[in-house]
Amino acid sequence: MTSYLRWIQKAKDDITLAKYNYAAFHAQQAVKKLLKAFLIYTGKPMRKTHDIAVLIEECKEIDKSFEELYEIGAHYLTDFAVEVRYPSYFSVPKDNAKDAIKIAENVLEFILQKIK
């Protein structure tokens, strides 16, 4: 399996896990991995970051249509990157978690269209 496909599979796993536990965290992880998969697919080096907006901007350098990801709110998931790792973490409200999962699923569809 090629490198970018492994990233996509890990992202799909995060979407599945998001439906069971720490939804917003796994949704953020999925979106991050999907954007990195696209960067790998296009041969662009990626940096280590949890910041979705930074990754969207890097993808936009290749394909301007990545601007659409701001419209669906993908960049807001960045806030969930680290919170769950600490004892002070409080659960994200169920509606927000569902929204995070939906965003991740939309980004998955978007990326899969780009790498066909």
PDB file as gemmi writes it, atoms N, CA and C in Angstrom:
CRYST1    1.000    1.000    1.000  90.00  90.00  90.00 P 1                      
ATOM      1  N   MET A   1       0.856  -1.172   0.000  1.00  0.00           N  
ATOM      2  CA  MET A   1       0.000   0.000   0.000  1.00  0.00           C  
ATOM      3  C   MET A   1       0.901   1.233   0.000  1.00  0.00           C  
ATOM      4  N   THR A   2       0.614   2.155  -0.895  1.00  0.00           N  
ATOM      5  CA  THR A   2       1.442   3.352  -0.974  1.00  0.00           C  
ATOM      6  C   THR A   2       1.258   4.228   0.257  1.00  0.00           C  
ATOM      7  N   SER A   3       2.211   5.101   0.453  1.00  0.00           N  
ATOM      8  CA  SER A   3       2.260   5.929   1.652  1.00  0.00           C  
ATOM      9  C   SER A   3       0.990   6.753   1.857  1.00  0.00           C  
ATOM     10  N   TYR A   4       0.523   7.439   0.816  1.00  0.00           N  
ATOM     11  CA  TYR A   4      -0.652   8.281   0.998  1.00  0.00           C  
ATOM     12  C   TYR A   4      -1.894   7.442   1.289  1.00  0.00           C  
ATOM     13  N   LEU A   5      -1.974   6.230   0.747  1.00  0.00           N  
ATOM     14  CA  LEU A   5      -3.118   5.357   1.028  1.00  0.00           C  
ATOM     15  C   LEU A   5      -3.126   4.885   2.483  1.00  0.00           C  
ATOM     16  N   ARG A   6      -1.959   4.715   3.065  1.00  0.00           N  
ATOM     17  CA  ARG A   6      -1.893   4.356   4.491  1.00  0.00           C  
ATOM     18  C   ARG A   6      -2.443   5.489   5.340  1.00  0.00           C  
ATOM     19  N   TRP A   7      -2.145   6.722   4.959  1.00  0.00           N  
ATOM     20  CA  TRP A   7      -2.676   7.880   5.689  1.00  0.00           C  
ATOM     21  C   TRP A   7      -4.196   7.932   5.569  1.00  0.00           C  
ATOM     22  N   ILE A   8      -4.711   7.648   4.388  1.00  0.00           N  
ATOM     23  CA  ILE A   8      -6.160   7.652   4.200  1.00  0.00           C  
ATOM     24  C   ILE A   8      -6.805   6.554   5.036  1.00  0.00           C  
ATOM     25  N   GLN A   9      -6.205   5.366   5.078  1.00  0.00           N  
ATOM     26  CA  GLN A   9      -6.763   4.284   5.891  1.00  0.00           C  
ATOM     27  C   GLN A   9      -6.770   4.654   7.366  1.00  0.00           C  
ATOM     28  N   LYS A  10      -5.695   5.260   7.849  1.00  0.00           N  
ATOM     29  CA  LYS A  10      -5.654   5.697   9.248  1.00  0.00           C  
ATOM     30  C   LYS A  10      -6.734   6.746   9.516  1.00  0.00           C  
ATOM     31  N   ALA A  11      -6.966   7.625   8.550  1.00  0.00           N  
ATOM     32  CA  ALA A  11      -8.016   8.633   8.698  1.00  0.00           C  
ATOM     33  C   ALA A  11      -9.394   7.972   8.783  1.00  0.00           C  
ATOM     34  N   LYS A  12      -9.629   6.967   7.939  1.00  0.00           N  
ATOM     35  CA  LYS A  12     -10.902   6.236   8.001  1.00  0.00           C  
ATOM     36  C   LYS A  12     -11.063   5.571   9.366  1.00  0.00           C  
ATOM     37  N   ASP A  13      -9.981   5.022   9.892  1.00  0.00           N  
ATOM     38  CA  ASP A  13     -10.031   4.415  11.234  1.00  0.00           C  
ATOM     39  C   ASP A  13     -10.402   5.459  12.284  1.00  0.00           C  
ATOM     40  N   ASP A  14      -9.852   6.659  12.164  1.00  0.00           N  
ATOM     41  CA  ASP A  14     -10.183   7.725  13.109  1.00  0.00           C  
ATOM     42  C   ASP A  14     -11.660   8.104  13.029  1.00  0.00           C  
ATOM     43  N   ILE A  15     -12.205   8.145  11.829  1.00  0.00           N  
ATOM     44  CA  ILE A  15     -13.632   8.460  11.688  1.00  0.00           C  
ATOM     45  C   ILE A  15     -14.467   7.385  12.375  1.00  0.00           C  
ATOM     46  N   THR A  16     -14.102   6.132  12.206  1.00  0.00           N  
ATOM     47  CA  THR A  16     -14.821   5.045  12.873  1.00  0.00           C  
ATOM     48  C   THR A  16     -14.713   5.178  14.386  1.00  0.00           C  
ATOM     49  N   LEU A  17     -13.509   5.412  14.884  1.00  0.00           N  
ATOM     50  CA  LEU A  17     -13.316   5.571  16.326  1.00  0.00           C  
ATOM     51  C   LEU A  17     -14.060   6.778  16.876  1.00  0.00           C  
ATOM     52  N   ALA A  18     -14.167   7.819  16.078  1.00  0.00           N  
ATOM     53  CA  ALA A  18     -14.850   9.035  16.524  1.00  0.00           C  
ATOM     54  C   ALA A  18     -16.302   8.752  16.889  1.00  0.00           C  
ATOM     55  N   LYS A  19     -16.869   7.751  16.284  1.00  0.00           N  
ATOM     56  CA  LYS A  19     -18.275   7.429  16.561  1.00  0.00           C  
ATOM     57  C   LYS A  19     -18.449   6.741  17.911  1.00  0.00           C  
ATOM     58  N   TYR A  20     -17.351   6.337  18.533  1.00  0.00           N  
ATOM     59  CA  TYR A  20     -17.434   5.598  19.781  1.00  0.00           C  
ATOM     60  C   TYR A  20     -16.824   6.321  20.974  1.00  0.00           C  
ATOM     61  N   ASN A  21     -15.763   7.076  20.788  1.00  0.00           N  
ATOM     62  CA  ASN A  21     -15.066   7.670  21.925  1.00  0.00           C  
ATOM     63  C   ASN A  21     -14.226   8.856  21.456  1.00  0.00           C  
ATOM     64  N   TYR A  22     -14.218   9.915  22.232  1.00  0.00           N  
ATOM     65  CA  TYR A  22     -13.414  11.099  21.912  1.00  0.00           C  
ATOM     66  C   TYR A  22     -13.649  11.551  20.470  1.00  0.00           C  
ATOM     67  N   ALA A  23     -14.914  11.704  20.134  1.00  0.00           N  
ATOM     68  CA  ALA A  23     -15.322  11.977  18.756  1.00  0.00           C  
ATOM     69  C   ALA A  23     -14.577  13.136  18.121  1.00  0.00           C  
ATOM     70  N   ALA A  24     -14.558  14.258  18.790  1.00  0.00           N  
ATOM     71  CA  ALA A  24     -13.964  15.446  18.179  1.00  0.00           C  
ATOM     72  C   ALA A  24     -12.461  15.264  17.961  1.00  0.00           C  
ATOM     73  N   PHE A  25     -11.788  14.614  18.907  1.00  0.00           N  
ATOM     74  CA  PHE A  25     -10.354  14.358  18.764  1.00  0.00           C  
ATOM     75  C   PHE A  25     -10.091  13.500  17.529  1.00  0.00           C  
ATOM     76  N   HIS A  26     -10.823  12.404  17.394  1.00  0.00           N  
ATOM     77  CA  HIS A  26     -10.591  11.514  16.256  1.00  0.00           C  
ATOM     78  C   HIS A  26     -10.982  12.169  14.935  1.00  0.00           C  
ATOM     79  N   ALA A  27     -12.000  13.004  14.956  1.00  0.00           N  
ATOM     80  CA  ALA A  27     -12.369  13.735  13.744  1.00  0.00           C  
ATOM     81  C   ALA A  27     -11.225  14.659  13.328  1.00  0.00           C  
ATOM     82  N   GLN A  28     -10.632  15.344  14.301  1.00  0.00           N  
ATOM     83  CA  GLN A  28      -9.492  16.215  14.008  1.00  0.00           C  
ATOM     84  C   GLN A  28      -8.337  15.400  13.456  1.00  0.00           C  
ATOM     85  N   GLN A  29      -8.073  14.270  14.079  1.00  0.00           N  
ATOM     86  CA  GLN A  29      -6.979  13.419  13.615  1.00  0.00           C  
ATOM     87  C   GLN A  29      -7.216  12.947  12.184  1.00  0.00           C  
ATOM     88  N   ALA A  30      -8.449  12.592  11.872  1.00  0.00           N  
ATOM     89  CA  ALA A  30      -8.772  12.128  10.520  1.00  0.00           C  
ATOM     90  C   ALA A  30      -8.517  13.224   9.489  1.00  0.00           C  
ATOM     91  N   VAL A  31      -8.983  14.434   9.773  1.00  0.00           N  
ATOM     92  CA  VAL A  31      -8.813  15.532   8.824  1.00  0.00           C  
ATOM     93  C   VAL A  31      -7.332  15.841   8.631  1.00  0.00           C  
ATOM     94  N   LYS A  32      -6.593  15.853   9.731  1.00  0.00           N  
ATOM     95  CA  LYS A  32      -5.146  16.095   9.639  1.00  0.00           C  
ATOM     96  C   LYS A  32      -4.486  15.045   8.739  1.00  0.00           C  
ATOM     97  N   LYS A  33      -4.823  13.791   8.938  1.00  0.00           N  
ATOM     98  CA  LYS A  33      -4.218  12.708   8.151  1.00  0.00           C  
ATOM     99  C   LYS A  33      -4.637  12.775   6.689  1.00  0.00           C  
ATOM    100  N   LEU A  34      -5.879  13.152   6.434  1.00  0.00           N  
ATOM    101  CA  LEU A  34      -6.336  13.263   5.048  1.00  0.00           C  
ATOM    102  C   LEU A  34      -5.583  14.363   4.301  1.00  0.00           C  
ATOM    103  N   LEU A  35      -5.390  15.488   4.956  1.00  0.00           N  
ATOM    104  CA  LEU A  35      -4.653  16.573   4.319  1.00  0.00           C  
ATOM    105  C   LEU A  35      -3.196  16.180   4.089  1.00  0.00           C  
ATOM    106  N   LYS A  36      -2.614  15.487   5.046  1.00  0.00           N  
ATOM    107  CA  LYS A  36      -1.237  15.022   4.870  1.00  0.00           C  
ATOM    108  C   LYS A  36      -1.150  13.973   3.763  1.00  0.00           C  
ATOM    109  N   ALA A  37      -2.175  13.129   3.644  1.00  0.00           N  
ATOM    110  CA  ALA A  37      -2.204  12.147   2.553  1.00  0.00           C  
ATOM    111  C   ALA A  37      -2.173  12.849   1.204  1.00  0.00           C  
ATOM    112  N   PHE A  38      -2.945  13.926   1.078  1.00  0.00           N  
ATOM    113  CA  PHE A  38      -2.945  14.672  -0.178  1.00  0.00           C  
ATOM    114  C   PHE A  38      -1.572  15.257  -0.461  1.00  0.00           C  
ATOM    115  N   LEU A  39      -0.947  15.811   0.551  1.00  0.00           N  
ATOM    116  CA  LEU A  39       0.392  16.382   0.363  1.00  0.00           C  
ATOM    117  C   LEU A  39       1.387  15.308  -0.072  1.00  0.00           C  
ATOM    118  N   ILE A  40       1.324  14.143   0.544  1.00  0.00           N  
ATOM    119  CA  ILE A  40       2.206  13.032   0.154  1.00  0.00           C  
ATOM    120  C   ILE A  40       1.911  12.606  -1.282  1.00  0.00           C  
ATOM    121  N   TYR A  41       0.626  12.494  -1.598  1.00  0.00           N  
ATOM    122  CA  TYR A  41       0.193  12.097  -2.943  1.00  0.00           C  
ATOM    123  C   TYR A  41       0.774  13.020  -4.009  1.00  0.00           C  
ATOM    124  N   THR A  42       0.809  14.313  -3.707  1.00  0.00           N  
ATOM    125  CA  THR A  42       1.302  15.285  -4.683  1.00  0.00           C  
ATOM    126  C   THR A  42       2.811  15.479  -4.626  1.00  0.00           C  
ATOM    127  N   GLY A  43       3.465  14.809  -3.676  1.00  0.00           N  
ATOM    128  CA  GLY A  43       4.915  14.900  -3.579  1.00  0.00           C  
ATOM    129  C   GLY A  43       5.411  16.109  -2.810  1.00  0.00           C  
ATOM    130  N   LYS A  44       4.506  16.823  -2.185  1.00  0.00           N  
ATOM    131  CA  LYS A  44       4.907  18.005  -1.419  1.00  0.00           C  
ATOM    132  C   LYS A  44       5.288  17.577  -0.001  1.00  0.00           C  
ATOM    133  N   PRO A  45       6.413  18.062   0.487  1.00  0.00           N  
ATOM    134  CA  PRO A  45       6.783  17.712   1.867  1.00  0.00           C  
ATOM    135  C   PRO A  45       5.772  18.287   2.849  1.00  0.00           C  
ATOM    136  N   MET A  46       5.544  17.570   3.914  1.00  0.00           N  
ATOM    137  CA  MET A  46       4.608  18.053   4.923  1.00  0.00           C  
ATOM    138  C   MET A  46       5.352  18.294   6.214  1.00  0.00           C  
ATOM    139  N   ARG A  47       4.861  19.242   6.960  1.00  0.00           N  
ATOM    140  CA  ARG A  47       5.488  19.509   8.250  1.00  0.00           C  
ATOM    141  C   ARG A  47       4.657  18.864   9.350  1.00  0.00           C  
ATOM    142  N   LYS A  48       5.270  18.655  10.475  1.00  0.00           N  
ATOM    143  CA  LYS A  48       4.557  18.114  11.628  1.00  0.00           C  
ATOM    144  C   LYS A  48       3.765  19.247  12.262  1.00  0.00           C  
ATOM    145  N   THR A  49       2.457  19.137  12.179  1.00  0.00           N  
ATOM    146  CA  THR A  49       1.589  20.139  12.780  1.00  0.00           C  
ATOM    147  C   THR A  49       0.219  19.524  13.033  1.00  0.00           C  
ATOM    148  N   HIS A  50      -0.452  20.051  14.032  1.00  0.00           N  
ATOM    149  CA  HIS A  50      -1.838  19.668  14.295  1.00  0.00           C  
ATOM    150  C   HIS A  50      -2.791  20.728  13.755  1.00  0.00           C  
ATOM    151  N   ASP A  51      -2.241  21.815  13.234  1.00  0.00           N  
ATOM    152  CA  ASP A  51      -3.041  22.950  12.802  1.00  0.00           C  
ATOM    153  C   ASP A  51      -3.642  22.687  11.420  1.00  0.00           C  
ATOM    154  N   ILE A  52      -4.940  22.460  11.397  1.00  0.00           N  
ATOM    155  CA  ILE A  52      -5.638  22.144  10.152  1.00  0.00           C  
ATOM    156  C   ILE A  52      -5.527  23.298   9.150  1.00  0.00           C  
ATOM    157  N   ALA A  53      -5.623  24.539   9.624  1.00  0.00           N  
ATOM    158  CA  ALA A  53      -5.537  25.688   8.723  1.00  0.00           C  
ATOM    159  C   ALA A  53      -4.178  25.733   8.015  1.00  0.00           C  
ATOM    160  N   VAL A  54      -3.121  25.420   8.730  1.00  0.00           N  
ATOM    161  CA  VAL A  54      -1.787  25.389   8.115  1.00  0.00           C  
ATOM    162  C   VAL A  54      -1.758  24.349   6.999  1.00  0.00           C  
ATOM    163  N   LEU A  55      -2.331  23.185   7.261  1.00  0.00           N  
ATOM    164  CA  LEU A  55      -2.346  22.116   6.253  1.00  0.00           C  
ATOM    165  C   LEU A  55      -3.236  22.484   5.064  1.00  0.00           C  
ATOM    166  N   ILE A  56      -4.375  23.116   5.340  1.00  0.00           N  
ATOM    167  CA  ILE A  56      -5.234  23.563   4.236  1.00  0.00           C  
ATOM    168  C   ILE A  56      -4.471  24.542   3.351  1.00  0.00           C  
ATOM    169  N   GLU A  57      -3.752  25.460   3.963  1.00  0.00           N  
ATOM    170  CA  GLU A  57      -2.991  26.445   3.186  1.00  0.00           C  
ATOM    171  C   GLU A  57      -1.930  25.766   2.321  1.00  0.00           C  
ATOM    172  N   GLU A  58      -1.275  24.757   2.857  1.00  0.00           N  
ATOM    173  CA  GLU A  58      -0.274  24.029   2.072  1.00  0.00           C  
ATOM    174  C   GLU A  58      -0.927  23.305   0.894  1.00  0.00           C  
ATOM    175  N   CYS A  59      -2.107  22.749   1.128  1.00  0.00           N  
ATOM    176  CA  CYS A  59      -2.837  22.078   0.050  1.00  0.00           C  
ATOM    177  C   CYS A  59      -3.333  23.086  -0.984  1.00  0.00           C  
ATOM    178  N   LYS A  60      -3.725  24.269  -0.532  1.00  0.00           N  
ATOM    179  CA  LYS A  60      -4.185  25.320  -1.447  1.00  0.00           C  
ATOM    180  C   LYS A  60      -3.088  25.774  -2.395  1.00  0.00           C  
ATOM    181  N   GLU A  61      -1.843  25.653  -1.991  1.00  0.00           N  
ATOM    182  CA  GLU A  61      -0.738  26.006  -2.883  1.00  0.00           C  
ATOM    183  C   GLU A  61      -0.729  25.090  -4.108  1.00  0.00           C  
ATOM    184  N   ILE A  62      -1.294  23.904  -3.956  1.00  0.00           N  
ATOM    185  CA  ILE A  62      -1.360  22.925  -5.039  1.00  0.00           C  
ATOM    186  C   ILE A  62      -2.695  23.022  -5.781  1.00  0.00           C  
ATOM    187  N   ASP A  63      -3.768  23.205  -5.007  1.00  0.00           N  
ATOM    188  CA  ASP A  63      -5.119  23.196  -5.564  1.00  0.00           C  
ATOM    189  C   ASP A  63      -5.967  24.212  -4.789  1.00  0.00           C  
ATOM    190  N   LYS A  64      -6.316  25.296  -5.454  1.00  0.00           N  
ATOM    191  CA  LYS A  64      -7.051  26.399  -4.812  1.00  0.00           C  
ATOM    192  C   LYS A  64      -8.408  25.968  -4.251  1.00  0.00           C  
ATOM    193  N   SER A  65      -8.973  24.873  -4.761  1.00  0.00           N  
ATOM    194  CA  SER A  65     -10.302  24.444  -4.304  1.00  0.00           C  
ATOM    195  C   SER A  65     -10.306  23.990  -2.845  1.00  0.00           C  
ATOM    196  N   PHE A  66      -9.129  23.819  -2.253  1.00  0.00           N  
ATOM    197  CA  PHE A  66      -9.063  23.470  -0.832  1.00  0.00           C  
ATOM    198  C   PHE A  66      -9.636  24.576   0.054  1.00  0.00           C  
ATOM    199  N   GLU A  67      -9.832  25.745  -0.520  1.00  0.00           N  
ATOM    200  CA  GLU A  67     -10.501  26.846   0.186  1.00  0.00           C  
ATOM    201  C   GLU A  67     -11.873  26.388   0.695  1.00  0.00           C  
ATOM    202  N   GLU A  68     -12.502  25.470  -0.039  1.00  0.00           N  
ATOM    203  CA  GLU A  68     -13.821  24.942   0.343  1.00  0.00           C  
ATOM    204  C   GLU A  68     -13.815  24.330   1.747  1.00  0.00           C  
ATOM    205  N   LEU A  69     -12.680  23.840   2.181  1.00  0.00           N  
ATOM    206  CA  LEU A  69     -12.617  23.200   3.491  1.00  0.00           C  
ATOM    207  C   LEU A  69     -12.835  24.203   4.621  1.00  0.00           C  
ATOM    208  N   TYR A  70     -12.530  25.464   4.374  1.00  0.00           N  
ATOM    209  CA  TYR A  70     -12.848  26.499   5.360  1.00  0.00           C  
ATOM    210  C   TYR A  70     -14.354  26.679   5.462  1.00  0.00           C  
ATOM    211  N   GLU A  71     -15.033  26.584   4.326  1.00  0.00           N  
ATOM    212  CA  GLU A  71     -16.490  26.770   4.298  1.00  0.00           C  
ATOM    213  C   GLU A  71     -17.217  25.698   5.108  1.00  0.00           C  
ATOM    214  N   ILE A  72     -16.666  24.495   5.154  1.00  0.00           N  
ATOM    215  CA  ILE A  72     -17.323  23.440   5.941  1.00  0.00           C  
ATOM    216  C   ILE A  72     -16.821  23.415   7.386  1.00  0.00           C  
ATOM    217  N   GLY A  73     -15.886  24.279   7.708  1.00  0.00           N  
ATOM    218  CA  GLY A  73     -15.425  24.403   9.093  1.00  0.00           C  
ATOM    219  C   GLY A  73     -14.322  23.454   9.510  1.00  0.00           C  
ATOM    220  N   ALA A  74     -13.619  22.876   8.556  1.00  0.00           N  
ATOM    221  CA  ALA A  74     -12.567  21.908   8.887  1.00  0.00           C  
ATOM    222  C   ALA A  74     -11.512  22.496   9.823  1.00  0.00           C  
ATOM    223  N   HIS A  75     -11.177  23.750   9.626  1.00  0.00           N  
ATOM    224  CA  HIS A  75     -10.117  24.376  10.431  1.00  0.00           C  
ATOM    225  C   HIS A  75     -10.485  24.486  11.912  1.00  0.00           C  
ATOM    226  N   TYR A  76     -11.761  24.486  12.235  1.00  0.00           N  
ATOM    227  CA  TYR A  76     -12.176  24.562  13.635  1.00  0.00           C  
ATOM    228  C   TYR A  76     -11.823  23.308  14.434  1.00  0.00           C  
ATOM    229  N   LEU A  77     -11.570  22.219  13.733  1.00  0.00           N  
ATOM    230  CA  LEU A  77     -11.242  20.970  14.431  1.00  0.00           C  
ATOM    231  C   LEU A  77      -9.879  21.019  15.106  1.00  0.00           C  
ATOM    232  N   THR A  78      -9.042  21.953  14.726  1.00  0.00           N  
ATOM    233  CA  THR A  78      -7.710  22.077  15.328  1.00  0.00           C  
ATOM    234  C   THR A  78      -7.791  22.144  16.847  1.00  0.00           C  
ATOM    235  N   ASP A  79      -8.805  22.797  17.367  1.00  0.00           N  
ATOM    236  CA  ASP A  79      -8.944  22.952  18.824  1.00  0.00           C  
ATOM    237  C   ASP A  79      -9.028  21.618  19.561  1.00  0.00           C  
ATOM    238  N   PHE A  80      -9.418  20.556  18.867  1.00  0.00           N  
ATOM    239  CA  PHE A  80      -9.580  19.254  19.510  1.00  0.00           C  
ATOM    240  C   PHE A  80      -8.322  18.390  19.446  1.00  0.00           C  
ATOM    241  N   ALA A  81      -7.226  18.919  18.926  1.00  0.00           N  
ATOM    242  CA  ALA A  81      -6.009  18.130  18.703  1.00  0.00           C  
ATOM    243  C   ALA A  81      -5.351  17.659  19.984  1.00  0.00           C  
ATOM    244  N   VAL A  82      -5.392  18.455  21.016  1.00  0.00           N  
ATOM    245  CA  VAL A  82      -4.605  18.146  22.204  1.00  0.00           C  
ATOM    246  C   VAL A  82      -5.469  17.983  23.455  1.00  0.00           C  
ATOM    247  N   GLU A  83      -6.610  18.655  23.494  1.00  0.00           N  
ATOM    248  CA  GLU A  83      -7.431  18.689  24.703  1.00  0.00           C  
ATOM    249  C   GLU A  83      -7.634  17.337  25.378  1.00  0.00           C  
ATOM    250  N   VAL A  84      -7.979  16.314  24.629  1.00  0.00           N  
ATOM    251  CA  VAL A  84      -8.369  15.029  25.200  1.00  0.00           C  
ATOM    252  C   VAL A  84      -7.216  14.307  25.883  1.00  0.00           C  
ATOM    253  N   ARG A  85      -6.029  14.751  25.662  1.00  0.00           N  
ATOM    254  CA  ARG A  85      -4.865  14.080  26.242  1.00  0.00           C  
ATOM    255  C   ARG A  85      -4.608  14.470  27.689  1.00  0.00           C  
ATOM    256  N   TYR A  86      -5.360  15.422  28.207  1.00  0.00           N  
ATOM    257  CA  TYR A  86      -5.102  15.939  29.550  1.00  0.00           C  
ATOM    258  C   TYR A  86      -6.278  15.696  30.480  1.00  0.00           C  
ATOM    259  N   PRO A  87      -5.994  15.533  31.778  1.00  0.00           N  
ATOM    260  CA  PRO A  87      -7.059  15.225  32.738  1.00  0.00           C  
ATOM    261  C   PRO A  87      -8.146  16.294  32.836  1.00  0.00           C  
ATOM    262  N   SER A  88      -7.841  17.496  32.457  1.00  0.00           N  
ATOM    263  CA  SER A  88      -8.839  18.566  32.546  1.00  0.00           C  
ATOM    264  C   SER A  88      -9.843  18.515  31.393  1.00  0.00           C  
ATOM    265  N   TYR A  89      -9.676  17.545  30.498  1.00  0.00           N  
ATOM    266  CA  TYR A  89     -10.557  17.418  29.337  1.00  0.00           C  
ATOM    267  C   TYR A  89     -11.992  17.148  29.771  1.00  0.00           C  
ATOM    268  N   PHE A  90     -12.896  17.919  29.199  1.00  0.00           N  
ATOM    269  CA  PHE A  90     -14.319  17.685  29.402  1.00  0.00           C  
ATOM    270  C   PHE A  90     -14.899  17.271  28.063  1.00  0.00           C  
ATOM    271  N   SER A  91     -15.868  16.404  28.098  1.00  0.00           N  
ATOM    272  CA  SER A  91     -16.461  15.905  26.861  1.00  0.00           C  
ATOM    273  C   SER A  91     -17.008  17.042  26.019  1.00  0.00           C  
ATOM    274  N   VAL A  92     -16.859  16.870  24.719  1.00  0.00           N  
ATOM    275  CA  VAL A  92     -17.440  17.810  23.776  1.00  0.00           C  
ATOM    276  C   VAL A  92     -18.929  17.490  23.695  1.00  0.00           C  
ATOM    277  N   PRO A  93     -19.796  18.508  23.689  1.00  0.00           N  
ATOM    278  CA  PRO A  93     -21.231  18.232  23.575  1.00  0.00           C  
ATOM    279  C   PRO A  93     -21.540  17.344  22.372  1.00  0.00           C  
ATOM    280  N   LYS A  94     -22.535  16.490  22.543  1.00  0.00           N  
ATOM    281  CA  LYS A  94     -22.857  15.488  21.528  1.00  0.00           C  
ATOM    282  C   LYS A  94     -23.103  16.107  20.145  1.00  0.00           C  
ATOM    283  N   ASP A  95     -23.802  17.228  20.090  1.00  0.00           N  
ATOM    284  CA  ASP A  95     -24.058  17.867  18.792  1.00  0.00           C  
ATOM    285  C   ASP A  95     -22.765  18.332  18.137  1.00  0.00           C  
ATOM    286  N   ASN A  96     -21.853  18.874  18.936  1.00  0.00           N  
ATOM    287  CA  ASN A  96     -20.562  19.309  18.390  1.00  0.00           C  
ATOM    288  C   ASN A  96     -19.761  18.115  17.894  1.00  0.00           C  
ATOM    289  N   ALA A  97     -19.830  17.015  18.618  1.00  0.00           N  
ATOM    290  CA  ALA A  97     -19.114  15.810  18.209  1.00  0.00           C  
ATOM    291  C   ALA A  97     -19.671  15.284  16.883  1.00  0.00           C  
ATOM    292  N   LYS A  98     -20.988  15.287  16.750  1.00  0.00           N  
ATOM    293  CA  LYS A  98     -21.599  14.845  15.490  1.00  0.00           C  
ATOM    294  C   LYS A  98     -21.169  15.747  14.339  1.00  0.00           C  
ATOM    295  N   ASP A  99     -21.127  17.050  14.600  1.00  0.00           N  
ATOM    296  CA  ASP A  99     -20.681  17.993  13.572  1.00  0.00           C  
ATOM    297  C   ASP A  99     -19.232  17.709  13.172  1.00  0.00           C  
ATOM    298  N   ALA A 100     -18.382  17.419  14.147  1.00  0.00           N  
ATOM    299  CA  ALA A 100     -16.973  17.128  13.875  1.00  0.00           C  
ATOM    300  C   ALA A 100     -16.842  15.883  12.997  1.00  0.00           C  
ATOM    301  N   ILE A 101     -17.620  14.866  13.306  1.00  0.00           N  
ATOM    302  CA  ILE A 101     -17.589  13.635  12.498  1.00  0.00           C  
ATOM    303  C   ILE A 101     -18.045  13.928  11.076  1.00  0.00           C  
ATOM    304  N   LYS A 102     -19.105  14.705  10.930  1.00  0.00           N  
ATOM    305  CA  LYS A 102     -19.617  15.034   9.597  1.00  0.00           C  
ATOM    306  C   LYS A 102     -18.563  15.809   8.791  1.00  0.00           C  
ATOM    307  N   ILE A 103     -17.891  16.740   9.446  1.00  0.00           N  
ATOM    308  CA  ILE A 103     -16.823  17.480   8.766  1.00  0.00           C  
ATOM    309  C   ILE A 103     -15.745  16.509   8.284  1.00  0.00           C  
ATOM    310  N   ALA A 104     -15.335  15.591   9.143  1.00  0.00           N  
ATOM    311  CA  ALA A 104     -14.302  14.622   8.763  1.00  0.00           C  
ATOM    312  C   ALA A 104     -14.762  13.764   7.590  1.00  0.00           C  
ATOM    313  N   GLU A 105     -16.012  13.334   7.607  1.00  0.00           N  
ATOM    314  CA  GLU A 105     -16.531  12.535   6.492  1.00  0.00           C  
ATOM    315  C   GLU A 105     -16.549  13.350   5.196  1.00  0.00           C  
ATOM    316  N   ASN A 106     -16.903  14.623   5.289  1.00  0.00           N  
ATOM    317  CA  ASN A 106     -16.905  15.482   4.104  1.00  0.00           C  
ATOM    318  C   ASN A 106     -15.491  15.691   3.563  1.00  0.00           C  
ATOM    319  N   VAL A 107     -14.529  15.861   4.451  1.00  0.00           N  
ATOM    320  CA  VAL A 107     -13.137  16.021   4.016  1.00  0.00           C  
ATOM    321  C   VAL A 107     -12.649  14.723   3.362  1.00  0.00           C  
ATOM    322  N   LEU A 108     -13.032  13.581   3.913  1.00  0.00           N  
ATOM    323  CA  LEU A 108     -12.662  12.297   3.311  1.00  0.00           C  
ATOM    324  C   LEU A 108     -13.166  12.232   1.869  1.00  0.00           C  
ATOM    325  N   GLU A 109     -14.427  12.550   1.651  1.00  0.00           N  
ATOM    326  CA  GLU A 109     -14.987  12.532   0.295  1.00  0.00           C  
ATOM    327  C   GLU A 109     -14.243  13.507  -0.615  1.00  0.00           C  
ATOM    328  N   PHE A 110     -13.961  14.692  -0.104  1.00  0.00           N  
ATOM    329  CA  PHE A 110     -13.253  15.718  -0.870  1.00  0.00           C  
ATOM    330  C   PHE A 110     -11.881  15.204  -1.307  1.00  0.00           C  
ATOM    331  N   ILE A 111     -11.132  14.642  -0.369  1.00  0.00           N  
ATOM    332  CA  ILE A 111      -9.779  14.151  -0.675  1.00  0.00           C  
ATOM    333  C   ILE A 111      -9.829  12.984  -1.653  1.00  0.00           C  
ATOM    334  N   LEU A 112     -10.749  12.069  -1.446  1.00  0.00           N  
ATOM    335  CA  LEU A 112     -10.837  10.915  -2.353  1.00  0.00           C  
ATOM    336  C   LEU A 112     -11.121  11.363  -3.784  1.00  0.00           C  
ATOM    337  N   GLN A 113     -11.873  12.435  -3.956  1.00  0.00           N  
ATOM    338  CA  GLN A 113     -12.108  12.975  -5.294  1.00  0.00           C  
ATOM    339  C   GLN A 113     -10.824  13.546  -5.905  1.00  0.00           C  
ATOM    340  N   LYS A 114      -9.970  14.078  -5.065  1.00  0.00           N  
ATOM    341  CA  LYS A 114      -8.729  14.710  -5.532  1.00  0.00           C  
ATOM    342  C   LYS A 114      -7.674  13.685  -5.958  1.00  0.00           C  
ATOM    343  N   ILE A 115      -7.704  12.514  -5.379  1.00  0.00           N  
ATOM    344  CA  ILE A 115      -6.621  11.558  -5.668  1.00  0.00           C  
ATOM    345  C   ILE A 115      -7.031  10.473  -6.650  1.00  0.00           C  
ATOM    346  N   LYS A 116      -8.165  10.633  -7.272  1.00  0.00           N  
ATOM    347  CA  LYS A 116      -8.601   9.638  -8.270  1.00  0.00           C  
ATOM    348  C   LYS A 116      -7.767   9.722  -9.522  1.00  0.00           C  
TER     349      LYS A 116                                                      
END                                                                             
